Amino acid sequence: MTMPVTDSVPAPDPGRPYRVRELATERRGLRGALMPILHAVQEEFGWISQTDVPVIADVLNLSVAEVHGVVTFYRDFRREPGGRTTVRICQAEACRSVGGVELADHARRTTGLGFGETTYDGRLTVDEVFCLGNCALGPAVQVGDKVHGRATPARLDAILGEAR
């Protein structure tokens, strides 16, 4: 069964820039404040909007390019909303050597989603990750905060079934 992929971003929230400014202002005195601010914005909204970047840059007196560069450099910062459930499949060498590639291919076939894609209804996102710290039990997948080791296609189907 494949699931359609989303191709749109939700309508802008008119109060979001004010809240982003508030989050940034609360943290601007921290050493290396940009990272804690970005994490706070993502924790609150689930993603970092393109419109958040100039607000954060203004509060920190940085260029928009500097903030944008950090947001786009780190893979954990989402630049579009993720699904209610995110499944992360390890693609580090240890997991790849014991079936991580095949597991990712299986996820792509069964969900219709490539890495970084979300279903049209916002229920599921599939992402790749490069090490979940579970190398001895690879291939590993993470759903929410729970890491699953020795994942097989059948086990992934069961995990995805629970997530839907």
Disulfide bonds with the S-S distance in Angstrom:
none
